[in-house]
Amino acid sequence: MITRRGLFAVPLTAATSFMLFALASRSPFDPIAGYLGDRYLTMSTSDKQRVATELGLDTPWWQQWMTWVGHAATGDLGYSRTYAQPISAVIADRAPWTLLLSGTALVTAIVIALAAGMWAGLHPGGRLDHTIAAAATAVQAVPPFVLSLGAVTVFALTLRWLPVAGLTDPGTDPTLGQVTRHLVLPAVVLTISLLPWLLLSLRQSIRNAAESDAVLGARARGLPEHVVVGRHILPVAVGPFTTVIGLRLPELLVGAAIVEEVFSWPGLAGSVVTAARELDFPLLAALTLGTTLLVLAGSLLADIAHAVLDPRVASDDA
């Protein structure tokens, strides 16, 4: 499985980068305007052409793509016009903050989903089961940017419990207390946006496993409930749950991009939005390919975990 996925990743990433440059070439926006800013209105045509030549924007898009691929293959991801520094430096500076926000939200969502989903699945039809199902169904219909704006309005502007945005207060160095305080609101919003699918999927998996013949037989033999749950229900139910986690990684990345943008969190996900807005195609290509590889790796790890937790999957793959 690992070999097949690895071989599949090569043409997929190549095709993704190719399509990205092709679509970028059809953009109605001028990347020179994004690079020059206000100077674009006062600069002469000859100077604009000179800048385009210096940036390599006067060649066909497919030549730009081939040049970028050649440099990327050697580890040179290019130079970001938006941040005025090498793309590798942009990634090194911002990746830890994205990992902190996304990792915190994902771990929190998984823990809550495991606890609430298992209880709801083991007690179908109860008050908590109905509450969880209704709340998850309602939340999954709300876009992350609406959740973000609502959280800012209530907890930052109205109640003033938490800061509006940023990594720290203005003029303050990043300390553990400052970062933690500013992390709470975006992490909670991202956790809430991830939770519904994880919660509903585990709830249903627990319910299906509890109604299986193996579990009914174990209970008929008089096995204690904790043994039935720990040995017969959870191993079967958690396997599909890990697959759902892998499938929801794109949602995590999209949600992180929106949340980082709303809360001015200095992460890579927000840089995708910035790169698209400023037409910084080298940075956009690097981040898009990185996102693609991350999703593929996450999906692979989820499938491996599923196979380890549920031996039936491993035997079927073999």
ChimeraX attribute file (.defattr): number of C-alpha atoms within 10 A of each C-alpha:
attribute: neighborCount
match mode: 1-to-1
recipient: residues
	/A:1	11
	/A:2	12
	/A:3	8
	/A:4	8
	/A:5	13
	/A:6	13
	/A:7	10
	/A:8	12
	/A:9	16
	/A:10	11
	/A:11	11
	/A:12	15
	/A:13	16
	/A:14	13
	/A:15	11
	/A:16	15
	/A:17	22
	/A:18	18
	/A:19	14
	/A:20	17
	/A:21	21
	/A:22	15
	/A:23	11
	/A:24	19
	/A:25	16
	/A:26	9
	/A:27	10
	/A:28	7
	/A:29	13
	/A:30	11
	/A:31	21
	/A:32	19
	/A:33	15
	/A:34	18
	/A:35	20
	/A:36	14
	/A:37	11
	/A:38	10
	/A:39	12
	/A:40	15
	/A:41	9
	/A:42	7
	/A:43	11
	/A:44	11
	/A:45	10
	/A:46	9
	/A:47	11
	/A:48	16
	/A:49	14
	/A:50	14
	/A:51	16
	/A:52	16
	/A:53	12
	/A:54	10
	/A:55	15
	/A:56	14
	/A:57	16
	/A:58	14
	/A:59	11
	/A:60	11
	/A:61	18
	/A:62	14
	/A:63	14
	/A:64	16
	/A:65	19
	/A:66	14
	/A:67	12
	/A:68	19
	/A:69	18
	/A:70	13
	/A:71	13
	/A:72	13
	/A:73	9
	/A:74	8
	/A:75	10
	/A:76	14
	/A:77	21
	/A:78	17
	/A:79	19
	/A:80	20
	/A:81	22
	/A:82	18
	/A:83	15
	/A:84	10
	/A:85	12
	/A:86	15
	/A:87	22
	/A:88	16
	/A:89	14
	/A:90	18
	/A:91	17
	/A:92	11
	/A:93	13
	/A:94	17
	/A:95	15
	/A:96	14
	/A:97	20
	/A:98	21
	/A:99	15
	/A:100	13
	/A:101	22
	/A:102	23
	/A:103	15
	/A:104	17
	/A:105	24
	/A:106	20
	/A:107	12
	/A:108	19
	/A:109	22
	/A:110	21
	/A:111	13
	/A:112	16
	/A:113	23
	/A:114	18
	/A:115	13
	/A:116	19
	/A:117	26
	/A:118	24
	/A:119	17
	/A:120	26
	/A:121	23
	/A:122	21
	/A:123	15
	/A:124	15
	/A:125	11
	/A:126	13
	/A:127	10
	/A:128	14
	/A:129	19
	/A:130	13
	/A:131	13
	/A:132	19
	/A:133	16
	/A:134	12
	/A:135	11
	/A:136	20
	/A:137	14
	/A:138	11
	/A:139	17
	/A:140	15
	/A:141	10
	/A:142	11
	/A:143	12
	/A:144	24
	/A:145	19
	/A:146	14
	/A:147	19
	/A:148	23
	/A:149	15
	/A:150	14
	/A:151	19
	/A:152	23
	/A:153	14
	/A:154	13
	/A:155	15
	/A:156	17
	/A:157	14
	/A:158	10
	/A:159	10
	/A:160	12
	/A:161	12
	/A:162	17
	/A:163	20
	/A:164	20
	/A:165	19
	/A:166	17
	/A:167	23
	/A:168	20
	/A:169	15
	/A:170	7
	/A:171	6
	/A:172	9
	/A:173	11
	/A:174	12
	/A:175	11
	/A:176	9
	/A:177	10
	/A:178	15
	/A:179	16
	/A:180	14
	/A:181	16
	/A:182	20
	/A:183	23
	/A:184	15
	/A:185	23
	/A:186	26
	/A:187	24
	/A:188	19
	/A:189	23
	/A:190	29
	/A:191	25
	/A:192	19
	/A:193	26
	/A:194	27
	/A:195	21
	/A:196	22
	/A:197	19
	/A:198	21
	/A:199	27
	/A:200	21
	/A:201	20
	/A:202	28
	/A:203	28
	/A:204	19
	/A:205	23
	/A:206	27
	/A:207	21
	/A:208	15
	/A:209	22
	/A:210	21
	/A:211	13
	/A:212	12
	/A:213	10
	/A:214	14
	/A:215	18
	/A:216	14
	/A:217	12
	/A:218	16
	/A:219	14
	/A:220	9
	/A:221	9
	/A:222	9
	/A:223	12
	/A:224	10
	/A:225	11
	/A:226	10
	/A:227	12
	/A:228	19
	/A:229	17
	/A:230	11
	/A:231	13
	/A:232	18
	/A:233	24
	/A:234	18
	/A:235	18
	/A:236	21
	/A:237	24
	/A:238	22
	/A:239	23
	/A:240	20
	/A:241	27
	/A:242	23
	/A:243	20
	/A:244	18
	/A:245	23
	/A:246	20
	/A:247	17
	/A:248	17
	/A:249	19
	/A:250	17
	/A:251	16
	/A:252	23
	/A:253	20
	/A:254	16
	/A:255	23
	/A:256	29
	/A:257	24
	/A:258	22
	/A:259	26
	/A:260	28
	/A:261	22
	/A:262	20
	/A:263	21
	/A:264	15
	/A:265	25
	/A:266	18
	/A:267	25
	/A:268	25
	/A:269	28
	/A:270	23
	/A:271	24
	/A:272	23
	/A:273	16
	/A:274	18
	/A:275	21
	/A:276	14
	/A:277	14
	/A:278	20
	/A:279	22
	/A:280	23
	/A:281	21
	/A:282	20
	/A:283	27
	/A:284	25
	/A:285	24
	/A:286	20
	/A:287	20
	/A:288	18
	/A:289	18
	/A:290	13
	/A:291	19
	/A:292	18
	/A:293	16
	/A:294	15
	/A:295	19
	/A:296	21
	/A:297	17
	/A:298	19
	/A:299	21
	/A:300	18
	/A:301	17
	/A:302	21
	/A:303	24
	/A:304	19
	/A:305	17
	/A:306	23
	/A:307	20
	/A:308	14
	/A:309	19
	/A:310	17
	/A:311	14
	/A:312	13
	/A:313	15
	/A:314	15
	/A:315	9
	/A:316	8
	/A:317	9
	/A:318	7
